[in-house]
């Protein structure tokens, strides 16, 4: 089962609870995080959902959804 998670710092994709992909919130470098000029939450969410669906198709696993991880 593929699940996407996201927050203000980026997003990560899990397969059966194990992280298989992570991306940051930087608009020009998905491996980086930034405080200034970061991607918006709706954009991060859209990227997370798209990536999760692509990974689910590649891995022949069901995509079960996306979750916003709120900061404490």
Long-range contacts (C-beta under 8 A, 24 or more apart in sequence): 1-61, 1-62, 1-63, 1-64, 2-52, 2-53, 2-55, 2-56, 2-59, 2-61, 2-62, 2-63, 2-64, 3-52, 3-63, 3-64, 3-65, 3-66, 3-67, 4-48, 4-49, 4-51, 4-52, 4-65, 4-66, 4-67, 5-48, 5-66, 5-67, 5-68, 5-69, 6-41, 6-44, 6-45, 6-48, 6-66, 6-67, 6-68, 6-69, 7-44, 7-68, 7-69, 7-70, 7-71, 8-38, 8-41, 8-44, 8-71, 9-33, 10-44, 11-44, 11-45, 11-47, 11-48, 11-51, 12-48, 13-48, 13-51, 13-52, 13-55, 15-55, 15-59, 15-61, 20-55, 21-51, 21-55, 23-47, 23-48, 23-51, 41-68
